[in-house]
Amino acid sequence: MVGAAAYCGGVRYFVIGIGVVLAFFGTVWALQGFGALQGSPMSNTTTWSIIGPITALIGVGIAVYAWRLRK
């Protein structure tokens, strides 16, 4: 049974990691869309100014949800 508990905890941390990575990419996309990060075709584009924050919020939501799951 110890292995099963460790597996569940490992999956939990994996999902938290996915949420953090998704939030990071969303933040980068938002900054590119707003023009704060230059040098990309995504810079100063309204589409990425909308998609970025939405993606970042979804990533934060996934990470927080996984963090709050019972062990």
N, C-alpha and C positions, 0 to 999 in steps of 0.2 A: 504493500500500500504506500510505502514511502515514495516509490517511483512514480505512482500516479499523482501524488500531491506535487511532486517536483515538476512533473510534466505540465500540470495545470498552471503552476506559477510561471513556468517558462513561456507558455502560450500567452499568458497575461502580459508579461514583459515584452514579448514580441509585438503584440497588438499596440502597446504603449509606444514602442519604437516606430511602428508604422504611422501612428498618429502624429508623432513628433516630426518625422520626415515629411509627411504630408503638409503639416503646418509650416515647415521650413520652405518647401517648394512654393506654397501659396504666398508666403511673405515675399519671396524673391520675385514671383510673378507680379505681385501687386506693386512692388517697388519699380520693376521694369515698366509696368503699365503707367505708373505715375510719372515716370521719367527720372526717378532718382538714381537708377542704374542704367547707364548708357551703353551703347555698343552692341545692341541686339535689334533684330527686326521687331521684337516685341516692345521696344522702348516707345514711350508716348503713345500707347495704343489703348483706346477705351475698352476694348474687349478684355485685355489682361488686367485693367484697372477694376473690372467687375469680377472676373473669374478668380483672380488672386485672393482677395479677401474672403470670398466664399469658400475656397479650398482651404485657406488657413483656418477658418472657423470650424470647418468639418474635421480637420486634423486635430485641433484642440479638443473638440467634442469627443472624438474617438479616444484620444489619450486620457482625458478626464474620466470618461465612462469606464475604460479598462482599469484605470487606477483605483476607482471606487468599487470594483467588483469584489465580492467576498472571496476570501481565500478558501 
